[in-house]
């Protein structure tokens, strides 16, 4: 394995763990945290169907909205699991900050006349992720960008209908009341122990 291949492997692994963390934030109702910022990037959650399992899979991806249309990119190209899934099952569900949509995912890499421009917008909206991949999406020339992203796939998410039924982002937000109760119980127990120590003349434990 050459250095570039090894570097790409570790980059994919790094993004895999980062995506798990981001997905957890979304499911806890914290999807807006650090989202839509210059370095945090614009992040949505793509819900897609596994091509082998038929189960719902969720993948945080960077996106851009250009002229009201939604775009994202498979930075690792055709080998990305989520890309292969949407090719098999293009019907998807999208979690955006503040909205949730049903849609259809279409690969427009080779068909859109302004594909490179759209890809640049997605990379600009990716925050630190583009720079982690060695791309400065703001200053790089078109020729350099085309060369650097030769293996990328540009996806147009055609939104078909807004969704409001249960099962969207924040489906794990129910844990927060439990956490609050647990913390209050710990505080109460601590104060009770301190009061008992004072009554008994035992030095208060810090």
N, C-alpha and C positions, 0 to 999 in steps of 0.2 A: 504494500500500500504506500503510495507516495504521500508527501506532506499535505498536498491539497486535498486528497481523499480523506486523510486522517482528520484534517481540520474541518472538513464538511461533516464528517461523522460526529465529531464532538459538538459542532454547532447545532446539528439536528437534535442531539441528545439534550443540549441545553434548552432549546426551544420547547422540547417535549415536556420537561419539568416546569418550565415557565408557564406553558399553556395549562397544565394541571392546576397550578396556583391561580391563574386568571379565571379558569372555569369555576373554581371553588368560590372566588369572590363574587362572580355573577350569581351563583346559586344561593349565596348567603345574602343577596340583595345589595352587594357592594360593587356592582359592575361599573358604576360611574367613577369609582375611586382611581385617580390617576389617568382616567380615560380622557380622550380628546384634548391632550396636551402635546406640546412640541416633542418632548422626549418620550413620554408614555405612549404616544401614538393614538390612533383611532382604532379601537378594537370592538369587534362584534363577535357574537357566537353563532357559528354555522351548525345547525342541526341537520344531520344527513343519515341516510340508511346504509348500514354496512352491506357491502356487496356479497359477502359470504354468510353473515349471521342473520341479516334482516333486522338487526336491532338498531335503535337510534344511537347515533354517535354524536358527540358535541366537540367542536373544535373552535377555539378562539382564533380569529384571523384579523389582519389589518384590512382596512377598507378605505375607499374614497367615494364620495358622492359628487358626481359631475353632471351638471344640467339635470339634476333630479334623479339620475340613474345611479345604481349601486354597483361598485366593482371591487373585486379582491384579486389576489394573485396566489398561486401555488409556487412559492419561492424555491421549493426543492423539485419542482417539475412533475413529470408524470409518475414518479415513484411515490409521491405523497399519498398516504392512505385515503385522506379525505377527498383528494382529487379523483382517485380511482373510484371512490364510492359515488361521487356525484355524476361521474360519467355513466355509471350503471343505473343510478337512480337520481335523475336531475331534480326531482321535487324536494325542496328543502324548506326549513324554517329558520328565520333569522331573528336573533336578538340584537337589537340596536339600543343604545342608550335612550330610553324614553319611549321605545316602541318595539313591536314584535310583528313579524310578517311571515306569511307563506309566500313562496316564490319558486322560480325555476332557474337553475344554474346552467349557464351556457358558456362554453369555451369559445371566446372570440379572438384568441391569439392570432390566428391566421386569416381572420375575416374582417376585422375592424380596420378601416383605413387609418384611424388615429390610435391604434393599439399602443404604440410606444408612448404617446402623450398620456393616455389613460394609465398605463403602467407606472409612469413617473409620478402621477398624482397619488396612486396607491402607496408607492414607496415613500413619498414625502409624508404621507399620513401614517407611516409605520413607525415613526419616532426613532428610537435607538436601533430597531431591528435592521433597518437598511444599512446603517453604519457598522453593525456587528457583522454583516455579510460583506463588508468592504466597499459599500456603494454610498457615495454622497449624491443623493438624488436631486439636490438643488443645483449643484455646480457642474456635475458631470455632463459632457456633451452627448448629443443624441447618438453619435456613432459609438462612443464608449459605453453608453447605457445599453444599446442594442447588443453589444458584445458581452457585457457583464451579465445580461439577463437572457441570454440565448436559450437557456433551458426552462425559463419561467413560463407559466401558463396564466393567461389573463382571463378572469371569469366575470361575466356579467350576470348579476343576480336580478332577474326580472321579477319585481315584487307584484304579486297578484291580488293579495287581500290582507288587511290588517287582522291580527289575531288578539282575542281578549279572553279566551277560555283558560282554565287552570292549566298549569304545567310549564309556565314560562319562567323567566329569570326570577330568582328569589324563592324558589321552591324549598330551599332549606332555611329560610329566614325564621322558621319556627324555633330554631335552636337558641335565638337571642333571648327570649324570655326565660328559658331554662338556665342559660348562662347568668342572667341577671339574678335569678333566684338563688343559684349556687353561690354567687359572690356575696349576696346579702346574708346568706346563711353563714358563710365564712367570717364575715365582719361581725355578725351577731355573736358567733361562737368565740371569737377573739376578745370582744368586749366583755363577754360573760366570764371568760377565764381571767381577764385582768381584774375584774371586780372581785372575783373569788380570791385571787392572790392577795389583794389589798386587805380584804376582810381577815384573812388568815395570817397576815403579816409576812407573807412570802414575797421576796423581791419580784417585781414585775419582769417577766421575760420579754425581751425585745427581739 
